[in-house]
Amino acid sequence: MPQLFTNKRLIILLGSIIVLVALIGFSLRDREHLSWPEQFINDVIGLGQAVVSKPAQGVAGFFDDIENLRHTYEENKKLKERIQQTAQLESEVERLKRDNEELRTVLGKRESLADYEPIQATVIARNPDRWYDVITIDQGEASGVQPNMAVITAEGLVGKVKTASKFTSTVQLLSAHDSRSRVSAVIQGDENIFGLIEGYDKQKKALSMTKIPYDAKVKEGMLVTTSGMGGVFPEGLVIGKVKEMTPDEFGLTQTALIEPAASFDGFEHVMVTKRGMTTVLPEEEEQGQVLVEGGDL
């Protein structure tokens, strides 16, 4: 009995193998139509693959999107840095072009200063308090700069050296509020008319030229330059043009409003005019006196 049962299991196993081989052979042959069990199995497997693949693809796509966003952020950051560098380079190019043009124009002034030694300087600081209008330049006593020397830009006179140290100097602009600051000037015409530049009207943006004789025939637009008679400033430095004439309260002299030839802000390069000899005495400078027809104080 046990032997029969054992033989029976062996027969079943062999029969199962034969059926399996037959089914494999049946499934491997070329056919145009699948049997319904094959169709059922394929449909179930396909459905399972679809159920699994959709979320898997979604998760994979989500992480791919995150990775792409990270790369986009890095690329955007690099592009912004390049754009900033480009803007900086453009700004640097514009500054260098402006400096080059300004320096070329300033160097062109050497011919009109043939009798004087020009000292080229760069503005390195500006007093934020516009009441005093003081700038600092990068040349000092080591370069021959001394107090009271005239300071010009390509357009004309802007001020004078106030104090000088070894390697830097402070320059007081003509627009400064300083009643002691005077420049001996001349209105050029058929006959030269002398006077003093004293003060600056900030509202009208004009210099005041005083001590003009009451009978002097002055017209609007006449050129005003330094007279050179103060003994410090060279002769012929352009100051500006006559804008308006007003008589003083006693009618003895006239005052001219002078439109400055040079701007008092926005420049970066100046030239200090070193004159060979000065004639202003210390005691006269302290007392605010002038020499011939006024002085450069």
C-alpha positions, 0 to 999 in steps of 0.5 A: 500500500505505501509503495502504491502511494509512492508510485502514484505520487511519482506518476503524478509528478511525471504527468505534471512535468509532461503537461508543463513541457507541453504547455511551454512548447505550446506557448513558444510556437508562433501563433497569431492568437493567444489562448485565454489563460495566456491573455488573462496572465498577460493582462494581469501582469500588465496591469500590475506593471502599470500600477507599479510603474506609474508611481515609480515613474512619478517618484523618479520624475519628482526627484529628477525635477528636484535635481533639475531645479537644483541645477537651474538654481546653480546655473542661475546663480552663476549667470547672475554673478556673470551679469554682475561682473559684466555690469562692473566691467562696463562701469569700469570701462566707462570710468576709464573712458571718462578718466582718459578723456578728462586727462587728455583734456587736462594735459591739453592745458599745459600749453596755456601754462607754459610759464608755470609748472603743472602738477597733475593730481587726483581727487581722493576724498571730498568733504560731505559737508558742502558748506565748506566745499573741501576736497583732498588730492593725492599730491603734497609737499613732496611733489612741490604743492604749497598752500594758496596754489591755484587748482584747475580742471580742464574747464577752468579754475576750481579753487586753491590749495588750503593746506599741504602735507607730505603726500596729500593736500586739501583744496578749498573750492571757489564755492566754499563759504569763506569770506576771506577767500579772494581771487584777483580777477580781470574781465577781458575786453577792449580795456581790462577791468579788474576786481576780486572774486569774493564769495559764491551764491549757491542759489544762483550758482554764480561767483561774486566779483566785487570792486568793479568801477562804477563806470566800467562798461561790462557786458553779459558773456564777457570772459573772466580770468585770473589777473595774476596780480595777486602774486600767487595765481598764474595769469589767464586761468579761466574763471567764467563769464559775466552773467549779471551786473548789479551796483552796490548800495552806494553806487561807487562800485559794481558787482558782477555775478560770474557763471563758473566755467568749471563745475565744482563737483563731479570731477576726479582729476585736477591740476595744481599750478606751481608758480615760480615765485610768490609775492604774498607776505604772511602778515598781509595774508593774515590781515586779508590785505591784497597787493596790486588790484587785489590778491589771491587769498 
